Amino acid sequence: QVQLVESGGGLAPPGGSLNLSCIASERNPNFWLMGWYRQAPGKQRELVADISKLGTVMYGDPVKGRFTISTDNAKNAVILHMNDLKPEDTAVYYCDLQQSHEYWGQGTQVTVSS
């Protein structure tokens, strides 16, 4: 069973920055798609950003130009760099890994508030 370990998150002021990290216990060497989704209270889960083994990156419209996703292949990790945070970025952020099956992390809270 693949496990995803998330770290980072917490509280940041508007305009501030946070980083999220997710490490997978294993990844398919041939194909994987890994990234972050978020869910705010009363809203549907939405894509934040994801990256494939081939390096293809996709961002959700609300975070384009502010967030950057990267991968550390030696650690089977993805890192989400969040800049210029806004109150509407407040949500629980979930790591997601898609390969032969789909796996989710337990979620980490990000709160943007002064």
Backbone torsions as a table, in degrees:
resi	resn	phi	psi	omega
1	GLN	NA	121.8	178.7
2	VAL	-71.9	135.8	176.7
3	GLN	-118.2	143.1	178.4
4	LEU	-115.5	125.7	-179.9
5	VAL	-112.2	116.5	-178.2
6	GLU	-98.8	148.3	173.7
7	SER	-148.6	163.3	-176.6
8	GLY	98.8	-161.9	-176.8
9	GLY	82.7	-169.4	-178.5
10	GLY	118.5	-148.7	-175.5
11	LEU	-109.4	135.6	176.7
12	ALA	-142.1	149.8	177.0
13	PRO	-78.7	158.8	173.2
14	PRO	-54.7	135.1	-175.7
15	GLY	87.2	-7.0	-178.9
16	GLY	-82.8	-173.5	-176.8
17	SER	-134.0	149.3	172.7
18	LEU	-145.3	155.9	174.0
19	ASN	-122.3	140.2	173.8
20	LEU	-116.6	139.9	177.9
21	SER	-126.8	143.5	177.5
22	CYS	-136.8	124.7	179.2
23	ILE	-114.1	128.2	177.7
24	ALA	-94.7	140.5	179.0
25	SER	-65.4	-26.8	174.5
26	GLU	-161.1	154.6	175.5
27	ARG	-135.8	144.7	176.9
28	ASN	-62.9	122.6	-177.3
29	PRO	-66.6	-16.1	-176.2
30	ASN	-95.0	-35.2	-179.0
31	PHE	-156.8	135.5	167.9
32	TRP	-156.9	154.2	174.0
33	LEU	-132.1	122.6	-171.5
34	MET	-136.3	142.1	-179.3
35	GLY	-177.5	-155.5	-174.5
36	TRP	-131.8	137.9	169.3
37	TYR	-119.2	164.4	176.1
38	ARG	-141.3	155.7	178.4
39	GLN	-141.6	119.3	176.0
40	ALA	-93.8	157.2	-179.4
41	PRO	-55.8	129.4	177.8
42	GLY	77.9	5.6	-179.1
43	LYS	-121.7	162.6	177.4
44	GLN	-77.7	155.4	175.1
45	ARG	-66.5	136.4	-178.6
46	GLU	-132.5	154.3	177.5
47	LEU	-69.3	133.4	169.9
48	VAL	-96.7	-58.3	179.4
49	ALA	-166.3	148.5	171.5
50	ASP	-144.7	162.1	-177.7
51	ILE	-141.5	141.0	-179.4
52	SER	-101.0	170.0	177.2
53	LYS	-58.3	-32.5	-179.4
54	LEU	-79.7	-5.7	177.9
55	GLY	94.5	5.9	177.4
56	THR	-72.7	130.7	-175.8
57	VAL	-118.8	141.6	175.1
58	MET	-134.2	138.4	178.2
59	TYR	-121.9	145.2	170.4
60	GLY	-69.9	147.2	-176.1
61	ASP	-54.5	-40.5	-176.4
62	PRO	-64.0	-18.5	-174.0
63	VAL	-112.3	-3.1	-178.1
64	LYS	-58.3	133.3	179.7
65	GLY	86.2	-10.1	-179.2
66	ARG	-117.2	-34.4	-177.9
67	PHE	-108.4	149.4	176.3
68	THR	-135.2	134.5	178.1
69	ILE	-111.4	140.9	177.1
70	SER	-141.6	167.8	-179.9
71	THR	-127.0	144.8	173.0
72	ASP	-114.3	96.1	-172.7
73	ASN	-66.0	-28.5	179.5
74	ALA	-65.7	-26.0	-177.9
75	LYS	-109.0	3.4	-174.4
76	ASN	54.3	43.3	-172.9
77	ALA	-121.3	154.6	165.9
78	VAL	-123.6	144.9	-179.6
79	ILE	-124.1	133.0	177.5
80	LEU	-110.6	116.3	177.2
81	HIS	-96.8	117.3	-176.5
82	MET	-111.4	116.9	-179.7
83	ASN	-118.3	162.4	179.1
84	ASP	49.1	50.4	-176.4
85	LEU	-64.0	146.0	179.6
86	LYS	-122.6	155.6	178.2
87	PRO	-54.5	-31.9	-180.0
88	GLU	-73.3	-4.9	172.6
89	ASP	-81.6	-7.7	179.1
90	THR	-62.5	124.0	-176.4
91	ALA	-177.2	171.7	166.8
92	VAL	-90.1	126.8	-178.2
93	TYR	-102.2	130.8	-176.8
94	TYR	-117.5	132.1	172.9
95	CYS	-80.6	142.5	-177.5
96	ASP	-134.9	133.4	175.8
97	LEU	-126.6	124.6	177.8
98	GLN	-116.4	123.3	171.6
99	GLN	-144.4	-119.1	176.4
100	SER	-69.2	-28.3	173.2
101	HIS	-131.0	171.2	178.0
102	GLU	-109.1	137.0	-178.3
103	TYR	-128.0	146.6	179.9
104	TRP	-125.3	145.4	171.4
105	GLY	-79.6	176.7	-175.6
106	GLN	-81.7	-14.1	178.7
107	GLY	97.7	144.5	177.0
108	THR	-136.2	137.2	-175.3
109	GLN	-81.6	133.2	170.7
110	VAL	-120.3	123.5	179.5
111	THR	-123.7	125.8	179.1
112	VAL	-112.7	111.0	-175.3
113	SER	-159.6	148.7	175.7
114	SER	-90.4	NA	NA
